[in-house]
């Protein structure tokens, strides 16, 4: 039963990953159909991430009130409905409106499940949890590529929404499994609410939040702009760019799968540094004016990103205490999505007004900032 619950949580994370790579894959076609600028993708992603910021900040109170299982099921249903709304959109502002419920649902499930697994399972399991997020992000670009080849981008969104409804049904049927960790989960839900002010007073938390911001700025920019970068600087067609955009997600999924075997041995901080170094190597590869090298580079960036997010999450209870983890992880999610919200639109403006070729430099800045902030967090936590 213990392993079966973990499998259900893995399935929930597939549902979290499914929509994340759709927008970047479909955008070259959407912007042509709606006759809008390249940078407008940043507006949609900003609205989605804005919703996740709100739900991330609210996650501690919501999860303590309703429980992880209820938050998970409702969140998956909310994203399924939002994706169906995306598929029915005929105007740009429709995409913006449906981005609100999608963002709210994604942020709530992200914070709740990350804390649950960080508390109840070992580091390797949280790496594999995020590996399953990567499975979702790999599947959806191919669904979108198929839709663009045989039908329309809206059909790709509709297919993914149907998958989400199916996953929501499975989660609903398996609700009794959550009783396995019922006693400890009840204790977590009954603890006092930490709040933003309380979290920021804890040594090392501000540095960790800045590091998470930096990581998600780089990850989200790569995720959303990989297809456009390949089309605009490497000469790939729209269909090729949509399919090749999934290379980053293949890399990140492989990175998380492999890190699950070694993360318990090396520890979270070493895994974060190792992954970031590999990601910087990938940034160097996409900077070279060779199409094949750029394709490999996106895989390498993804591979390096693989262990970073889950290891930051898993280290939170150990660094700041299990009693504080839900509150801090919720704020981490908000900080992460601030990076996801603000930085892709900023790069969109840079791409629009200067050049897409500046993407490698943009990514390198945030990966280096991540390394500095993680080191600063570790020093503060050791000195507490």
Residue pairs with C-beta under 8 A, 6 or more apart in sequence:
1 177
1 180
2 180
4 174
4 177
5 174
5 177
5 178
5 180
5 181
6 121
6 125
8 170
8 171
8 174
8 177
9 113
9 116
9 117
9 129
10 128
10 129
10 132
11 132
11 167
11 170
11 171
12 72
12 76
12 109
12 113
12 167
12 171
13 113
13 129
13 130
13 132
13 133
13 136
14 132
14 133
14 135
14 136
14 139
14 167
15 76
15 79
15 109
15 136
15 163
15 164
15 167
15 168
16 79
16 106
16 109
16 110
16 113
16 133
16 136
17 132
17 133
17 134
17 135
17 136
17 137
17 140
17 249
18 136
18 137
18 139
18 140
18 160
18 163
18 164
19 79
19 83
19 102
19 106
19 136
19 140
19 160
19 164
20 106
20 133
20 136
20 137
20 140
20 223
21 137
21 138
21 140
21 141
21 223
21 245
21 246
21 249
22 83
22 86
22 140
22 141
22 144
22 156
22 157
22 160
23 41
23 44
23 45
23 48
23 224
24 41
24 223
24 224
24 225
24 226
24 227
24 228
24 245
25 140
25 141
25 144
25 145
25 156
25 227
25 242
25 243
25 245
25 246
26 144
26 148
26 153
26 156
26 157
26 242
27 41
27 224
27 227
27 228
28 227
28 228
28 231
28 238
28 241
28 242
29 148
29 153
29 238
29 242
30 41
30 95
30 153
31 37
31 38
31 40
31 41
33 153
34 91
34 92
36 92
37 352
38 228
38 348
38 351
38 352
39 345
39 348
39 349
39 351
39 352
40 92
40 348
41 224
41 228
41 344
41 348
42 224
42 344
42 345
42 346
42 347
42 348
42 349
43 96
43 345
44 95
44 96
44 99
45 220
45 224
45 340
45 341
45 344
45 345
46 341
46 342
46 344
46 345
47 96
47 99
47 100
47 103
48 99
48 102
48 103
48 106
49 103
49 220
49 337
49 338
49 340
49 341
50 100
50 103
50 337
50 341
51 99
51 100
51 101
51 102
51 103
51 104
51 105
51 106
51 107
52 103
52 104
52 106
52 107
52 110
52 333
52 334
52 337
52 340
53 103
53 107
53 333
53 334
53 337
53 338
53 341
54 103
54 104
54 107
54 334
55 62
55 103
55 104
55 105
55 106
55 107
55 108
55 111
56 107
56 108
56 110
56 111
56 330
56 331
56 332
56 333
56 334
56 336
56 337
57 196
57 330
57 331
57 334
58 108
58 330
59 71
59 107
59 108
59 111
59 112
59 326
59 329
59 330
59 333
60 111
60 193
60 194
60 195
60 326
60 327
60 330
61 193
62 71
62 108
62 112
63 71
63 111
63 112
63 115
63 189
63 326
63 330
64 188
64 189
64 190
64 191
64 193
64 326
65 189
66 74
67 178
67 185
67 189
68 112
68 113
68 115
68 116
68 178
68 185
69 171
69 175
69 178
71 108
71 109
71 112
72 109
72 112
72 113
72 171
73 168
73 171
73 172
73 175
74 105
74 108
75 105
75 106
75 108
75 109
75 112
76 105
76 109
76 164
76 167
76 168
76 171
77 105
77 164
77 165
77 168
78 101
78 102
78 104
78 105
79 101
79 102
79 105
79 106
79 109
79 164
80 161
80 164
80 165
80 168
81 101
81 161
82 98
82 99
82 100
82 101
82 102
82 105
83 98
83 102
83 157
83 158
83 160
83 161
83 164
84 157
84 158
84 161
85 94
85 97
85 98
85 101
86 94
86 95
86 98
86 102
86 154
86 157
86 161
87 154
87 155
87 156
87 157
87 158
87 161
88 94
88 154
89 95
89 98
89 154
107 333
107 334
107 337
110 333
111 326
111 329
111 330
111 332
111 333
113 129
114 126
114 129
114 313
114 329
114 333
115 313
115 316
115 325
115 326
115 329
115 330
116 181
116 185
117 125
117 126
117 129
118 126
118 313
118 314
118 316
118 317
118 325
118 329
119 184
119 188
119 317
119 322
119 325
120 181
120 184
121 129
122 264
123 263
123 264
123 268
123 310
123 311
123 314
124 260
124 261
124 263
124 264
125 260
126 310
126 311
126 313
126 314
127 256
127 257
127 259
127 260
127 263
127 306
127 307
127 310
127 311
127 314
128 256
128 257
128 260
129 310
130 256
130 306
130 309
130 310
131 253
131 256
131 257
131 260
131 306
133 256
134 249
134 250
134 252
134 253
134 254
134 256
134 306
135 253
137 223
137 246
137 249
137 252
137 253
138 246
138 249
138 250
138 253
140 156
140 160
141 242
141 243
141 245
141 246
141 249
142 243
142 246
143 156
143 159
143 160
144 153
144 156
144 157
144 242
145 239
145 242
145 243
146 156
147 153
147 154
147 155
147 156
147 159
148 156
148 238
148 239
148 242
149 239
178 185
188 322
188 326
191 323
191 326
193 327
194 324
194 326
194 327
194 328
195 327
196 331
198 324
198 327
199 205
199 324
199 327
199 328
199 331
200 206
202 320
202 324
202 328
203 380
203 381
203 383
203 384
204 319
204 320
204 376
204 377
204 378
204 379
204 380
204 381
204 384
205 320
205 328
205 331
207 373
207 374
207 376
207 377
207 380
208 312
208 316
208 319
208 328
208 332
208 373
208 374
208 377
209 331
209 332
209 335
210 335
210 369
210 373
211 312
211 369
211 370
211 372
211 373
211 374
211 376
211 377
212 312
212 332
212 335
212 336
212 339
213 335
213 336
213 338
213 339
214 339
214 366
214 367
214 369
214 370
214 373
215 305
215 308
215 309
215 312
215 336
215 339
215 366
215 367
215 370
216 309
216 336
216 337
216 339
216 340
216 343
217 339
217 340
217 342
217 343
217 366
218 279
218 305
218 343
218 363
218 366
218 367
218 370
219 252
219 305
219 309
219 340
220 339
220 340
220 343
220 344
221 343
221 344
221 347
221 359
221 362
221 363
221 366
222 248
222 298
222 301
222 302
222 305
222 363
223 248
223 249
224 344
225 344
225 347
225 348
225 351
225 356
225 359
226 244
226 245
226 247
226 248
226 298
227 241
227 242
227 244
227 245
228 241
228 351
228 356
229 286
229 294
229 356
229 359
230 236
230 240
230 241
230 244
230 245
230 291
230 294
230 295
231 237
231 238
231 240
231 241
232 351
232 356
233 289
233 294
233 356
233 357
234 291
234 294
235 291
236 244
236 291
244 295
244 298
247 295
247 298
247 299
247 302
248 298
248 299
248 301
248 302
248 305
249 302
250 299
250 302
251 282
251 298
251 299
251 300
251 301
251 302
251 303
251 304
251 305
251 306
252 302
252 303
252 305
252 306
253 302
253 306
254 302
254 303
254 306
255 275
255 278
255 302
255 303
255 304
255 305
255 306
255 307
256 306
256 307
256 310
257 306
258 306
259 271
259 275
259 306
259 307
259 310
259 311
262 271
263 271
263 307
263 310
263 311
263 314
266 274
268 311
268 312
268 314
268 315
268 318
269 311
269 315
269 374
269 378
271 307
271 308
271 311
272 307
272 308
272 311
272 312
272 370
272 374
273 371
273 374
274 307
275 304
275 305
275 306
275 307
275 308
275 311
276 304
276 308
276 367
276 370
276 371
276 374
277 304
278 300
278 303
278 304
279 300
279 301
279 303
279 304
279 305
279 308
279 363
279 367
280 304
280 364
280 367
280 368
281 300
281 304
282 297
282 298
282 299
282 300
282 301
282 302
282 303
282 304
283 297
283 301
283 360
283 363
283 364
283 367
284 297
284 360
285 293
285 294
285 296
285 297
285 300
286 293
286 294
286 297
286 298
286 301
286 359
286 360
287 297
287 360
287 361
288 294
288 297
301 363
308 370
312 332
312 374
313 329
313 332
316 325
316 328
316 329
316 332
317 325
319 377
319 381
320 328
320 381
339 366
343 366
347 358
347 359
347 362
350 358
350 362
351 358
351 359
